[in-house]
Amino acid sequence: MNHGVFGYIFVMALVTYLIRSLPLTLIRQEIKSPFIKSFLMYVPYATLAAMTFPAILTATNSVWSALAGFAAALVLAFMKKSLIMVAAGASAAVFVLELILLG
């Protein structure tokens, strides 16, 4: 095994540790700004969406079936359906559109 790999792993571990520990050590009092609080509240959702959306578009044979599944998932989610129903509805929409496009 190349000895440079251990250096890369060490640097990655150090960077990961610093990213997680610096906010805890630098910000000790409660954040009072409503803008910063709301910004920090939406960061996980924005990050998840940014990572998930490109994967949605490339998960099927056609971008159109991927968009149909995404639209079905959005509609079902806004209708407050369960996670299982949203996933099943999106999968069904992709399946039907793929049958139409390929058939």
N, C-alpha and C positions, 0 to 999 in steps of 0.2 A: 504494500500500500504506500502511496506517495505521502511523504511527510508534510507536504504543503496542505493536504486536506485537513489535517488537524488544526493548522493555523486558520484556515477558512472557517472551520466549525467554531473555534474560539472567538473569532471576530464576530461571527453571527450571534453567538450567545451573548457577547458583551453588548452589542448594539441592541438586541432584544431586551436585555436586562435594563439598559439605560433608558430606553423608550418607556418602559413600564415603571421604573423607579423614580425618574426625575420629576414627573408631575407630583408624585407623593411627597417628595422632599422639598420641592420649591413652593408648592401651594399648600400651606398648612391651614389657613382659615377658610371659612365657608365662602363660596362664590356668591356674591350678592347681586351681580348684574343680571337682569332678566334676559338680556340679549345673549350673553355668554352661556347662561343656563339652557336656554332654548337651543342654541347652536350645538352644545354638547349633547343635548338630548336626542337630536336628529342625526348625529354622526353615524351611529351604528346602522340605522336604516339606510342612509345614503350609501354607505360602504357596501352593505349587502346588496343593494340594488345595482351598484356599479359592477360588482363581481358577478351577479347572477344574469343580468340582461344579455350580455354577449354570449353566454353559454346557452341561453334559451334559443337564440337565433341560429346557432350552429348545431343544435341537438337533433334536428330532423333532416330528412332528405331535401326539404324545400323550406325556404324562408317563409313562404305563405302559410304553410301548415304550422310553423313555429309561431307566427303572429296570430293565427287562429287560436292556438292553444293558450297563448298569452292573454288574448282578449277574453277567452272563456274563463280563464283563471281570475282576471280582474273583475269581470261581471259577477262571478260567484262569490268572490271575496267581498265585494261591495254589498252583496245581498246577505252578508254575515253567515255564510255557510261554513261548515266545519272544514278543517284542513284536509280531511280525507275526501270530502265532496269536491273541494276545489281541485285537488290533484286528480281525482277520477274524471271530473268534467273536462279539465284541460287535456288529459290523456285521450279521452273519448273524442274531443274535437280534433286533435292531431290525427288520431287513427282514422276517423271518417274522412278528413280532407286528404290524407295520404292515399286512401283507397280511391277517392275521386280523381286525384291527380295522376296516380299510376295506372288506374283502370280505364 
